């Protein structure tokens, strides 16, 4: 992580990405893989929001998704730790989906990740409101 100063417009744009991805991940006509990958992206954007509000940025490059999950533990504290392992498992599955295989996850797994992403959105927004109210929604 590197020190970073975010802005209200940047956080607003990340919120727009999250809203788009959560909406798209709920489209039942999409494959389970695509819904899963899209819900995963919503989680990634939520993590970027929290890390940015905490005054940091994860530099893009090899392993930056994994580093983002690690950074979330530092930024969010206990709530970030509780979900980090689950989201790390999802990251590995998303890698298979995007780079190696089709039909990696089931509809149930896609639905579960979408539900977890929606709950995580509530957690992150509550954390922002409590710890960084200048960036609250």
C-alpha positions in Angstrom: 0.0 0.0 0.0 1.1 3.5 -0.7 -0.2 6.7 0.9 -2.9 8.2 -1.2 -5.4 11.0 -0.9 -8.8 10.3 -2.5 -11.6 12.6 -3.5 -15.4 12.7 -3.3 -15.7 12.3 -7.1 -13.4 9.2 -7.1 -15.4 7.6 -4.3 -18.6 8.4 -6.1 -17.3 6.8 -9.3 -16.3 3.7 -7.4 -19.9 3.6 -6.0 -21.2 3.8 -9.5 -19.1 0.8 -10.5 -20.3 -1.2 -7.5 -24.0 -0.4 -8.3 -23.5 -1.4 -11.9 -21.8 -4.7 -11.0 -24.3 -5.6 -8.3 -27.1 -5.0 -10.8 -25.4 -7.0 -13.6 -24.5 -9.8 -11.2 -28.2 -10.2 -10.5 -29.2 -10.8 -14.2 -30.4 -14.4 -14.2 -29.8 -14.9 -17.9 -26.0 -14.5 -17.5 -23.9 -17.6 -16.8 -23.0 -18.4 -13.3 -19.4 -17.7 -14.1 -20.1 -14.2 -15.4 -22.4 -13.4 -12.5 -19.8 -14.6 -10.1 -17.0 -12.6 -11.7 -19.1 -9.5 -11.8 -20.1 -9.8 -8.1 -16.4 -10.3 -7.4 -15.6 -7.1 -9.2 -18.2 -5.2 -7.0 -16.3 -6.5 -3.9 -13.0 -5.4 -5.3 -14.4 -1.9 -5.9 -15.8 -1.8 -2.4 -12.3 -2.7 -1.1 -10.7 0.0 -3.2 -13.2 2.5 -1.7 -12.4 1.5 1.9 -8.6 1.5 1.3 -8.8 4.9 -0.5 -10.8 6.4 2.3 -8.3 5.1 4.8 -5.6 7.0 2.9 -4.0 4.3 0.8 -3.9 2.8 -2.7 -2.7 -0.6 -3.8 -0.4 -0.3 -6.8 -1.6 -2.3 -9.8 0.5 -5.1 -11.1 1.0 -8.8 -10.5 -0.9 -9.9 -7.5 -2.7 -6.6 -6.9 -6.1 -8.2 -6.2 -4.5 -10.4 -3.5 -2.7 -7.4 -2.1 -6.0 -5.5 -2.1 -7.6 -8.2 0.1 -4.6 -8.1 2.4 -4.8 -4.3 2.6 -8.5 -4.5 3.4 -7.7 -6.2 6.7 -5.6 -3.2 7.7 -8.1 -0.7 6.4 -11.3 -2.2 7.8 -9.9 -4.0 10.8 -11.9 -7.0 12.2 -14.8 -6.8 9.7 -12.3 -6.9 6.8 -10.6 -9.9 8.4 -13.8 -11.9 8.8 -14.6 -11.8 5.1 -11.1 -11.7 3.6 -10.6 -15.5 3.5 -14.0 -16.0 1.8 -13.2 -13.3 -0.8 -9.7 -14.7 -1.3 -11.3 -18.0 -2.2 -13.6 -16.2 -4.6 -10.5 -14.4 -6.1 -8.9 -17.7 -7.0 -12.2 -19.0 -8.6 -12.5 -15.7 -10.5 -9.0 -16.2 -11.9 -10.0 -19.6 -13.3 -13.2 -18.0 -14.8 -11.4 -15.2 -16.5 -8.2 -17.0 -17.6 -8.5 -20.7 -17.7 -11.9 -22.4 -17.6 -15.7 -22.1 -18.3 -18.4 -23.5 -16.0 -16.2 -23.1 -12.8 -19.0 -22.1 -10.4 -22.6 -23.1 -9.8 -25.6 -20.8 -9.7 -25.7 -21.3 -6.0 -22.1 -20.0 -5.7 -22.8 -17.0 -7.8 -25.9 -16.2 -5.8 -24.0 -16.6 -2.5 -21.2 -14.2 -3.7 -23.8 -11.7 -4.8 -25.5 -11.9 -1.4 -22.1 -11.5 0.3 -21.2 -8.6 -1.9 -24.4 -6.8 -1.0 -23.8 -7.4 2.7 -20.3 -6.2 2.3 -21.5 -3.0 0.6 -23.6 -2.3 3.7 -20.6 -3.0 5.9 -18.2 -0.8 3.9 -20.7 2.1 3.7 -21.3 1.9 7.4 -17.5 1.8 8.1 -17.0 4.9 5.8 -19.9 6.8 7.5 -18.3 6.1 11.0 -14.6 6.5 10.2 -14.5 8.8 7.1 -17.8 10.8 7.2 -16.6 13.2 4.5 -17.0 10.4 2.0 -20.3 9.0 3.2 -23.0 8.3 0.5 
